[in-house]
Amino acid sequence: MPRGSRRLRSKLRAGSGLRLVSRRSVSGKRDRRAVLKRRPARIAGSSGGGPARWTGRPAVASVHTASNRPRDELLLERLAALARELRKAYPAVIVTFGTPATAAARNATATVPIVFIGVGDPIGSGFAASLARPGGNMTGFSFVGPELARKNLEFLKLAVPEATRVAVLVAGEPDQPLTRAVWGELEQAAQVLHVTLHRFQVLGKVEQLDEALSGLTARPPHALVILNDPVFLIHRARILATAARLRLPTISQAKEYPAAGGLLAYMPSYSDQGKRAARYVDLILRGTRAGDLPVEQPTTFELVINLKTAKALGLTIPQSLLLRADQVIE
């Protein structure tokens, strides 16, 4: 086993943001498949952990030193470093979760097949030439941005019918194609629902998120939509603390938000996408080129409702919405 693989077995502190996994192929023969996963993190720097013996079980690497640099910046650097180290382990396939991890893997290799999960805009991010035939060494499963944002607003209006002013946390460059498409879909839905939207654009810096949260405080809306972005997910505690202080019902696109006190979340089922990704990995290991496999959109979605938060806000969630929920937090 290459020395780089042994280094990848270094111990990872919980929640640090990356996980690398080696498993067996469906044929039962030993095979190295690497999983590079982006998760919410609380890190202030990085240091390599000590080497450990490769066992084929989940393997991760430590990231914990003091630094004054932004945590999201450090995490992106750590993703890039681990992707490069992972490439040296000669994996047969790399599986990624989210746009930042996928970009790190793409930048690390143009030859190893990459299967991504939960990417909002595969074409705009440069991961695929088209959905039907992505080309290159990448394929996977998209997040469905515009349509999902519309459903978020619709579910929020069902839960809070009196809401007429809704703030929206939007990430990324406003001229980016996916951002324009998402906002256009939200505006159309807002007209139908008789809602006025207030847009708070965050380009990726923590300071800009702080400015957006200050804007919410200056003129509180009736509710808050949190669109999908790693910066928002990393700093969800800060966002939800502001929402709680202002008594704002929230809806998001990740179940971590209601688990941390948000009201609603509606998003694709990542467990379903994971199973479908496993099928793609199997096809690739059997000889199919990644670029010949179409990028697929979600077919299964999940609705999560936090009734404890609803009670704290004095809201009664309609029975019709509760019946649609996949998970209810009580």
C-alpha positions in Angstrom: 0.0 0.0 0.0 1.4 3.4 -1.0 2.6 5.6 1.9 0.0 8.2 0.9 -2.7 5.7 1.6 -1.4 5.1 5.1 -1.3 8.9 5.8 -5.0 9.0 4.8 -5.8 6.8 7.8 -4.8 9.6 10.2 -7.5 10.3 12.8 -10.1 13.0 12.0 -11.7 15.1 14.6 -15.5 14.8 14.5 -17.1 17.4 12.2 -13.9 18.5 10.5 -15.4 18.1 7.1 -13.7 15.2 5.2 -14.1 11.5 5.1 -12.2 9.1 2.9 -13.4 5.5 2.6 -12.1 2.3 1.0 -14.5 -0.5 0.3 -14.9 -3.7 -1.7 -16.4 -3.9 -5.2 -19.7 -5.8 -5.7 -17.7 -8.6 -7.3 -16.0 -9.2 -3.9 -12.5 -8.4 -5.2 -10.5 -5.9 -3.3 -10.8 -2.4 -4.8 -9.9 1.1 -3.7 -12.7 3.6 -3.9 -12.2 7.0 -2.3 -14.9 9.1 -0.9 -14.2 12.8 -0.4 -17.0 14.4 1.5 -17.7 18.0 2.5 -19.5 18.4 5.8 -20.1 21.4 8.1 -16.9 22.1 10.0 -15.5 24.0 13.0 -11.8 24.3 12.2 -9.2 27.0 12.7 -6.3 25.5 11.0 -4.8 22.2 9.9 -2.1 19.7 11.0 -1.5 16.2 9.8 -2.3 13.4 12.3 0.1 10.6 12.9 0.2 7.7 10.4 -1.9 4.6 11.0 -2.0 1.1 9.4 -4.3 0.8 6.4 -7.1 -1.5 7.2 -9.7 -0.9 4.5 -12.1 0.7 7.1 -13.2 4.4 6.9 -10.1 6.6 6.9 -9.9 10.3 7.7 -7.3 13.0 8.5 -6.9 15.5 11.3 -7.4 19.2 10.9 -7.0 21.2 14.1 -4.6 24.0 14.9 -5.1 27.7 15.9 -5.4 30.3 13.2 -7.1 33.7 12.6 -8.0 32.8 9.0 -11.7 32.1 8.1 -12.8 28.6 8.7 -14.4 28.2 5.3 -11.1 29.3 3.6 -9.1 26.8 5.7 -11.6 24.0 4.9 -11.3 24.6 1.1 -7.5 24.5 1.4 -7.8 21.2 3.4 -10.1 19.8 0.8 -7.6 20.6 -2.0 -4.7 19.1 0.0 -6.6 15.9 0.8 -7.7 15.6 -2.8 -4.1 15.8 -4.0 -3.0 13.3 -1.4 -5.9 11.0 -2.3 -4.8 11.1 -5.9 -1.4 9.7 -4.9 -3.2 6.7 -3.3 -4.2 5.6 -6.9 -8.0 5.2 -6.2 -10.2 3.5 -8.9 -13.0 6.0 -8.4 -13.5 9.2 -6.4 -16.9 10.0 -4.9 -17.6 13.5 -3.8 -20.4 15.3 -2.0 -21.1 19.0 -2.8 -19.5 21.5 -5.1 -16.4 22.4 -3.0 -15.3 18.8 -2.6 -16.1 18.1 -6.3 -14.0 21.0 -7.4 -11.1 19.9 -5.2 -11.2 16.4 -6.8 -11.5 17.8 -10.3 -8.5 20.0 -9.8 -6.5 17.1 -8.4 -7.1 14.7 -11.3 -8.3 14.7 -14.9 -8.0 10.9 -15.3 -9.5 9.2 -12.2 -13.3 8.8 -12.6 -15.3 11.1 -10.3 -18.9 10.5 -9.2 -20.4 13.6 -7.5 -23.5 13.9 -5.3 -25.4 17.0 -4.4 -23.9 19.5 -6.9 -26.2 22.5 -7.6 -25.0 23.4 -11.1 -22.8 20.7 -12.7 -22.6 22.5 -16.1 -22.0 26.0 -14.7 -19.4 24.6 -12.3 -17.5 23.1 -15.2 -18.1 19.5 -14.1 -20.2 18.4 -17.1 -20.5 19.5 -20.8 -24.1 18.5 -20.7 -26.4 16.5 -18.4 -27.0 13.9 -21.0 -23.3 13.4 -21.8 -21.0 15.1 -19.3 -17.8 14.0 -21.0 -14.4 13.9 -19.4 -13.9 11.9 -16.2 -16.9 13.2 -14.2 -20.6 12.4 -13.7 -23.1 12.2 -10.9 -26.2 13.7 -9.4 -27.4 17.3 -9.3 -29.1 19.2 -6.6 -31.9 20.9 -8.7 -31.6 24.5 -7.7 -34.5 26.6 -9.2 -37.3 24.1 -8.8 -36.2 23.3 -5.2 -36.2 27.0 -4.3 -39.7 27.3 -5.5 -40.9 24.4 -3.4 -39.1 25.9 -0.4 -41.0 29.1 -0.7 -44.3 27.2 -1.2 -43.8 25.0 1.9 -42.8 28.1 4.0 -46.0 29.9 2.9 -48.1 26.8 3.9 -46.5 26.7 7.3 -46.7 30.5 7.8 -49.6 31.7 5.7 -49.5 35.3 7.1 -46.0 35.8 5.9 -45.8 38.5 3.2 -42.2 39.7 3.6 -39.7 36.9 3.2 -35.9 37.3 3.3 -33.7 35.1 1.2 -30.1 34.3 1.9 -28.5 33.9 -1.5 -24.9 32.8 -2.0 -22.4 33.3 -4.8 -22.1 35.8 -7.6 -25.4 37.3 -8.6 -24.6 37.0 -12.3 -23.9 33.3 -12.1 -26.3 31.3 -14.3 -27.7 29.1 -11.5 -28.1 32.1 -9.2 -30.1 34.0 -11.8 -32.3 30.9 -12.5 -33.0 30.3 -8.8 -33.9 33.9 -8.2 -36.1 34.0 -11.3 -38.0 31.0 -10.0 -38.4 32.5 -6.6 -39.7 35.7 -8.0 -42.3 33.9 -10.0 -43.4 31.8 -7.0 -43.5 35.0 -4.9 -46.0 36.6 -7.3 -48.3 33.6 -7.1 -48.0 33.5 -3.3 -48.4 37.3 -2.8 -45.0 37.5 -1.1 -42.4 40.3 -1.3 -38.9 39.0 -1.3 -35.9 40.7 0.3 -32.6 39.4 -1.1 -29.4 39.2 0.9 -26.5 38.3 -1.3 -23.5 36.7 0.3 -20.5 36.2 -2.0 -18.8 33.7 0.2 -17.1 35.8 2.9 -18.1 35.5 6.6 -18.1 39.3 6.9 -20.7 39.5 4.2 -22.8 37.0 6.1 -22.6 39.1 9.2 -23.7 42.1 7.1 -26.7 40.1 5.9 -27.7 39.1 9.4 -27.4 42.7 10.5 -29.7 43.6 7.7 -32.3 41.1 8.9 -32.1 42.7 12.3 -32.5 46.2 11.0 -35.8 45.4 9.2 -37.0 41.9 10.3 -39.0 40.1 7.7 -41.8 37.6 8.5 -39.8 34.5 7.5 -36.4 33.4 6.1 -35.4 31.2 3.2 -31.8 29.8 3.4 -30.6 28.6 0.1 -28.0 25.9 -0.3 -24.4 26.9 0.2 -21.5 25.5 2.2 -20.9 28.9 3.9 -24.4 29.0 5.2 -24.2 25.4 6.3 -20.9 25.9 8.2 -22.4 29.0 9.9 -25.9 27.7 10.4 -25.7 28.1 14.2 -25.1 31.9 13.7 -27.9 32.2 11.2 -30.4 30.3 13.3 -29.4 32.2 16.4 -30.4 35.4 14.6 -33.6 33.8 13.3 -34.5 32.7 16.9 -33.8 36.1 18.3 -36.0 37.8 15.7 -38.6 34.9 15.9 -38.3 34.1 12.2 -39.6 30.8 10.8 -37.0 29.4 8.5 -36.8 26.9 5.6 -33.6 25.5 4.3 -32.2 22.9 1.9 -30.4 20.7 4.4 -31.7 18.7 7.3 -28.9 20.0 9.6 -30.9 23.2 9.9 -34.0 21.8 11.6 -31.8 19.5 13.7 -30.2 22.7 15.0 -33.4 24.6 15.6 -34.7 25.7 12.2 -38.3 25.2 11.4 -38.4 23.4 8.0 -36.1 21.8 5.5 -36.9 20.4 2.0 -34.2 18.9 0.0 -33.3 15.9 -2.2 -32.8 12.6 -0.4 -29.0 12.2 -0.2 -29.4 8.6 0.9 -31.2 7.9 -2.3 -28.5 9.7 -4.3 -25.8 7.7 -2.4 -27.4 4.4 -3.5 -27.6 5.6 -7.1 -24.0 6.8 -6.9 -23.0 3.3 -5.8 -24.7 1.9 -9.0 -22.6 4.4 -11.0 -19.4 3.4 -9.2 -20.2 -0.3 -10.0 -20.7 0.5 -13.7 -17.4 2.5 -13.8 -15.5 -0.4 -12.2 -17.0 -2.7 -14.8 -15.6 -0.5 -17.6 -18.1 2.2 -18.3 -16.5 5.7 -18.8 -17.7 8.2 -16.3 -18.3 10.8 -19.0 -20.7 8.5 -20.8 -23.0 8.2 -17.8 -25.7 11.0 -17.7 -25.9 13.4 -14.8 -29.1 12.5 -13.1 -31.5 14.8 -11.1 -33.1 13.9 -7.8 -36.1 11.7 -7.9 -36.8 11.5 -4.1 -37.1 14.5 -1.8 -37.4 14.8 2.0 -39.4 17.3 4.2 -38.3 17.8 7.8 -40.4 19.8 10.3 -39.2 20.8 13.8 -42.4 21.0 15.9 -40.4 22.2 19.0 -39.4 25.3 17.0 -43.0 25.7 15.7 -44.2 25.7 19.3 -41.6 28.2 20.4 -42.7 30.5 17.5 -46.4 30.0 18.3 -47.1 28.3 15.0 -49.5 25.6 14.3 -48.3 23.5 11.4 -51.2 22.4 9.1 -52.0 18.7 9.2 -51.6 18.6 5.4 -48.0 19.6 5.8 -47.3 17.2 8.6 -48.7 14.3 6.6 -46.1 15.1 3.9 -43.2 15.2 6.3 -40.5 12.5 6.2 -39.2 13.5 9.6 -40.9 15.4 12.5 -38.7 16.6 15.3 -40.7 16.8 18.6 
